[in-house]
Amino acid sequence: MISTQKAILPSFLALAGALFLAPRGSSQSAPKPAAQAETVRAWPKQAVRAPHGMVVSDEELGSQAGIEILKRGGNAVDAAVATAFALAVVEPAAGNIGGGGFMLIRLADGKTTFLDYRETAPGKATRDMYIGKDGKLDEEASVIGYRSVAVPGTVAGLELVLKTYGTMKLEDVMAPAIRLAEGGFAIGEKLAAALQEESPGLDAFATSKRIFLNSGRMFKTGDTLKQPELAATLKRIAQNGAAEFYRGETAHLLADEMAKNGGIISLDDLASYKPKVREVLRAKYDSGGHSWEVLTAPPPSSGGVAIIEALNMLKDVPLKGWGDPQSVHMVAETMRRVFADRAAYLADPDHSKIPVAGLTDPCYAKERASTIDPFKASSSKTVTAGTPHVCGAARNSETTPHLVSSKAEGRHTTHFSVVDAAGNAVASTYTLNDSYGSHVTCAAGFLLNDEMDDFTTQPGAPNSLYELMQSDANAIAPGHRPLSSMTPTILLRDGKLSFVTGSPGGPTIISVTMLSVINWMRLGMEAQAAINAPRFHHQWFPDRIRMEAEFPLSMEQALRARGYEVERGWYYTPSLGIEARLSKHMGLVNAIGIDAQTGERLGAADPRDQGSAIGYGGGKDSAQQPRSARKP
């Protein structure tokens, strides 16, 4: 049978809404958040249970594509590739073939691998390419338009993982995506609102305006979105593989359009792109009478290193839950120090020496944790990066912190999780960077990323999107991969698959994914509760803790009494927009837990943006109300 969950937005107390703080003052008055249509319904309290397979993604049609492949006998990798291509059609803000990402795989036989198909800087890219003659940063050039585009990696990555670990042909797993692009799909309330919000940026490019803004007439909920150019491109890829995208008709279409519009991606850049297979980061812990192993993302993700360092620092710290100010304080101070180290040491591992062993060493974590005052907030002005080292090893000059500057992923990435009947698991996070990437839709019908903004475009200058501090080693250079926060993660309990997780959200990816891990591993929450639980974030600079609306006023007051500056959410402005929007929540975790007693898959979609968990098994297809998803 098929069991489904459509997670939906919650209602907020009027008091909670009033507690959000305005952004810091500037020469102009702070703009008010734009009004947004919002369907107000309760969050689900239980995960979806299914005995065989589960797919959890941001979009119901994306999850259905994965389930379709599982039902046809495909494994989790086959289903993940199908889901990724389908999201490129139905979630244009982040699902993509014009971007890049990471995929973490843990097979039922215990084998693990990490696929890095992150975008790369084109051959003509230069360190100061976004600095004008006046020495000032051109802030728009790296986030919108043709010059903001890095060489896409998604198609190469998905083909490689399918060939290596899948069981089906590319044309078979791409069939659902092609069907959705060619035949169209009904636009939901969420997509209609998103297209309206991003219309200033999309309107600046003719093809984007025609496809996504209905030639200026704007789509409404219930309208059908057909994408014939994208369907044709997907068909060519299905027939000819990634070679079509990087050396065939699609490559020529993209390179020609770049040349005519001031972009710098060439045919050589496309032909030379290669995804990377990297070693999975691992760490072991004991909690609740069980042995746990965390499998997570290595560099150029900064998230895996950060999460392991944080979990090491919190190893001996009692955690009662997020209604306890002491627990929130200790985790926030841990985040502060982890982000200071992230700023100093993380970069592209192919071009920089990164002290991963030291950063993830328990002895170093103990040293870092010893600097936390258990009763009051530290000042980020006095908290600096540490000197990572492994137990018993002397510190050395190779771990000297780099100069720092500021960059981060855009706010809209997408994460999905897949587990099949055999126990193969996939955690995958991929992105266009900001919502709708560069906002350029090329002649081949797909949106292009604005991933060049993930590099350090101006060392020492503040990031307008996230103000995130980051290493000078992340400077723009041909062929380099920009630093990322994307952190697909899998947990094993007593050697068996237990939890598959990950999130979008720029720098909050690290905090949000870590909190989901703590909720499941340390606090013993049920699957859906682990996703619904309120979230908070501290990233060293700016020196403030950000909290979701669900935290009560009493928690905010308790943290302020300890010396924290507290904000509820943050403001952002869509590309080329003039009206700020208030983001009330952090991340969109789409996770799968495993019931240790029954083996059932527990699909927990994030209700913050209508995520979708779909499972199957047991014979005939039918809808099923989710039962209790208690973790033993």
Secondary structure, DSSP 8 states (H G I E B T S, - for coil): -EEEEE-------HHHHHT-------SS-----------------S-EEESSEEEEES-HHHHHHHHHHHHTT--HHHHHHHHHHHHHHH-TTT--SSSEEEEEEE-TTS-EEEEEE--B--TT--TTTTB-TTS-B-TTTTTSSGGG--B--HHHHHHHHHHHH--S-HHHHTHHHHHHHHH-EE--HHHHHHHHHTHHHHTTSHHHHHHHSGGGT---TT-EE--HHHHHHHHHHHHH-HHHHHHSHHHHHHHHHHHHTT----HHHHHT---EEE--EEEEEEETTEEEEEEE--TTBSHHHHHHHHHHHTTTS----TT-HHHHHHHHHHHHHHHHHHHHH-S-TTTS---HHHHT-HHHHHHHHTT--SSS---TTT--------TT----GGG----EEE----S-EEEEEEE-TT--EEEEEEE-SSTTTTS-B-TTS-B---GGGGSBSSTTS--TTT--EEEGGGB--TT----B----EEEEETTEEEEEE---STTHHHHHHHHHHHHHHTS---HHHHHHS--EE--SSS--EEE-TTS-HHHHHHHHHTT--EEESEEE--TT--S-EEE-------EEEE-TTT--EEEE--GGGT-EEEEE-SSS------------
